[in-house]
């Protein structure tokens, strides 16, 4: 039994979920965007270079490289969101990848399509995972 009725969110940052293949049934519980997380990025790789490299696998709807707030330096992690799960799968399947002269690692991710209510910043979960 799930006792949480609602969760108050303090952040409007996007939520990225790496979901193992055996739990794909979970994706039937809502609408999802599909993408990849790229790790071990060369700190000199730009968002434009990230997009240019991964656009060969499909239509990129969003991309970002994570920056450390205190130092201002890239953390070596990038996110690429595609218009379909097949495009994200194609990027994952084409491993190994080399970007900026270094090998990078890819994991498929999903993000909830419906953004949180920005006025109330609350999310009403209808699924309880234990």
N, C-alpha and C positions, 0 to 999 in steps of 0.2 A: 504494500500500500504506500502510495506517495503522499506525504504530508505537506509538501510545499504547494501553496496555491499560486504564488507569484514570486518573481525574483526581481528586485530593484537593481537596475544596471547603472553603474556610475560612469561607464565609458561608452562611447559610440564607436569605438574601434571595431573593425570587422573580426568575426570569430572564424578561425580556420580549424578544421577538424580532419585529422588523418584517420581514415576509417579502413581497417583491414578488410580484405575481400570477403571473408566469411561473415561479415556483418552488413553486407550491402542491403539486406532486408530493411534496415533502419532508414534507408533513403526513401522508402515508400511513405514515410510519415510526414512528408512535407515537400516543399519546393526548394531545390538546391542549385547553387552555381557550382561549377566544377573547374578545378585548376590544378596547379602543381606548386609545391614549395621547392625552391632550389637552395641547397646548402653548400657550404665551402666556397662561396663566391669570392673571387679576387676583389679586394677592397677598392680597386680602381675601376671596376666594371660599373657603367652607368645604367640607369633605367632604360635609356634608349637602346643601349647595346643588348640588354636583357630581352627587350621586346624584339629587336631585329633578329636575334638568334632563334627565339622560340616561335616567331610568327609563321615559320615554315610548317608548323603542325596544325595551324588553324587560326581562327579569328580571335584575337586577344581583346577582351573587353576591359581589362584592368591589369596593371602590373605595378609593383612597388618593390623597392629595396629598403630593408629595415635599417634605420640609422640610430645609433646610440645617442640618447638625449643629452647625456653629460659631456661626452667627448666630441660629438658631431661626426664621428667616423662610422662608416658602414659596418654592420654586424656580420656580414658575410651570408645573409639570408635574403632571398628574393621570393616574391609571390607573383604568379602569372595566372590570371583567370581567363578561361576560354568560354566560347559560346556553347560548347557541348561537352559531355563527358567523353565522347569518342576522341575529341581533339586532345584532351588531357591524357587519355590513355595512349594515344599515338606518341606524345612527347615522352611519356614514361617508357614505352616499349622500345624507343630508339636509343636507349642507353648503350654505351657510355657517352656522356656529353663532356665537352671541353669548352670552357668559356673564359676569355681573358688569359689564355695560356695555362689554365689549371683545370683539372677534372672537377666536376660538380656532381652532386647527388640529387636525385629527383624523387619526390614522394607525391602521389596523388592526394588531393585534399578536396573537401567540399565546404561550402559556406552557405548559411541560410539565405535564401533569396529575399525574404521579407525582412526589411530593416526594422530595428527596434523603433518604437514610437518615440520620436525625438522630443516631443513635448513632455511626456510623462516618464520616458525612459524606463518603461517596464515591459517585461516579456512574460506572457502567459503560457507556461509550458503545458502541453497536453500529452506529454510522454515522460514517464519516469524511468530512468535507467539506474539499475542497482549494480 
